[in-house]
């Protein structure tokens, strides 16, 4: 993906416009050039403060920091708009193509606004935002390839860094799952041997194409049960999420299947949610994570504290890469 260093199309008189990154740097140098300009920008910044975006009602984690980073970038955009709209700073207006690039961030902001809502209403399902991240990666690649031939829409450097972090988080989760899948398989297989009636979802997961017509293919209860029992023994974090997508449709449309999950016919769902989603297996509503994504009775979590070494290391890297780069 382009880092914003490519020049835009020629303006027709033998020269090229500045790159978006150069334009933004010029603008910020102007703002930093005098106390008066800094004061004008601070006033613009204050006008953009929206308490609905600040801060999220969960403890400080990597995810919370990540979302605050998005909100902070959104505030910068609004501040620039207000700052450059005054008569004194009109000459520092960005080129049209630069605004196209800033608007390029809107789909990302929209996705993370939904993520904020998920966090606020349903803390235990915080890792279910991963499908948004993975879908965003695919969408950005497709959008960029399609739009580059229509108009020079070039993402900002900060946008690329954001995408890199999304990819890193997904890769980290998948690596963690892969490293322990053998031990978990053996343990859960032993559990199944001792209880033939139990269904080990973790041993039978298979990634499901998102475009599958679940309603048409699995409209009957018997077909649902047959489908679940014949899944291939593949274990990945995103496949757990894909299963949740499928079961969420079933449990909202099939009373019998819903009753089975809620009555504890699939006890290993608790083990999966505890392992991959940091939800305490003792929670009374742990099975509901897969059936009622927005109506959990319990909001308890068993996540690492905000002062763990892993958290501090990650936070340090993100601060260095993001804030100090601006």
QUIRAHU-V707510 format. One record per backbone hydrogen bond with DSSP energy under -0.5 kcal/mol. NH is the residue of the N-H (numbers start at 1). CO is the residue of the C=O. Records with the same first field share a line. If there is no record, write none. Layout:
# QUIRAHU-V707510
NH = CO ; CO
This chain:
# QUIRAHU-V707510
11 = 15
17 = 9
21 = 4
23 = 19
24 = 20
25 = 21
26 = 22
27 = 23
28 = 24
29 = 25
30 = 26
31 = 27
32 = 28
33 = 29 ; 30
34 = 31
38 = 34
39 = 35
40 = 36
41 = 37
42 = 38
43 = 39
44 = 40
45 = 41
46 = 42
47 = 43
48 = 44 ; 45
49 = 46
53 = 50
54 = 50 ; 51
58 = 56
61 = 59
65 = 61
66 = 62
67 = 63
68 = 64
69 = 65
70 = 66
71 = 67
72 = 68
73 = 69
74 = 70
75 = 71
76 = 72
77 = 73
78 = 74
79 = 75
80 = 76
81 = 77
82 = 78
83 = 79
84 = 80
85 = 82
86 = 83
89 = 86
90 = 87
92 = 89
93 = 90
99 = 95
100 = 96
101 = 97
102 = 98
103 = 99
104 = 100
105 = 102
106 = 103
109 = 105
110 = 106
111 = 107
112 = 108
113 = 109
114 = 110
115 = 111
116 = 112
117 = 113
118 = 114
119 = 115
120 = 116
121 = 117
122 = 118
125 = 122
126 = 123
128 = 125
129 = 126
130 = 127
131 = 128
132 = 129
133 = 129
134 = 130
135 = 131
136 = 132
137 = 133
138 = 134
139 = 135
140 = 136
141 = 137
142 = 138
143 = 139
144 = 140
145 = 141
146 = 142
147 = 143
148 = 144
149 = 146
150 = 147
151 = 147
153 = 151
154 = 152
155 = 153
160 = 156
161 = 157
162 = 158
163 = 159
164 = 160
165 = 161
166 = 162
167 = 163
168 = 164
169 = 165
170 = 166
171 = 167
172 = 168
173 = 169
174 = 170
175 = 171
176 = 172
177 = 173
178 = 174
179 = 175
180 = 176 ; 177
181 = 177 ; 178
184 = 180
185 = 181
186 = 182
187 = 183
188 = 184
189 = 185
190 = 186
191 = 187
192 = 188
193 = 189
194 = 190
195 = 191
198 = 195
199 = 265
200 = 198
201 = 199
203 = 200
204 = 201
212 = 209
214 = 212
217 = 213
218 = 214
224 = 220
225 = 221
226 = 222
227 = 223
228 = 224
229 = 225
230 = 226 ; 227
231 = 228
234 = 205 ; 232
236 = 234
239 = 236
240 = 236
241 = 237
242 = 238
243 = 239
244 = 240
245 = 241
246 = 242
247 = 243
248 = 244
249 = 245 ; 246
250 = 246
251 = 247
252 = 248
253 = 249 ; 250
254 = 250
255 = 253
258 = 254
259 = 255
260 = 256
261 = 257
262 = 258
263 = 259
264 = 261
265 = 260
267 = 264
269 = 266
270 = 267
271 = 267
272 = 268
273 = 269
274 = 270
275 = 271
276 = 272
277 = 273
278 = 274
279 = 273
283 = 280
286 = 283
288 = 285
289 = 286
290 = 287
291 = 288
292 = 288
295 = 292
302 = 278
308 = 305
312 = 308
313 = 309
314 = 310
315 = 311
316 = 312
317 = 313
318 = 314
319 = 315
320 = 316
321 = 317
322 = 318
323 = 318 ; 319
324 = 319
326 = 323
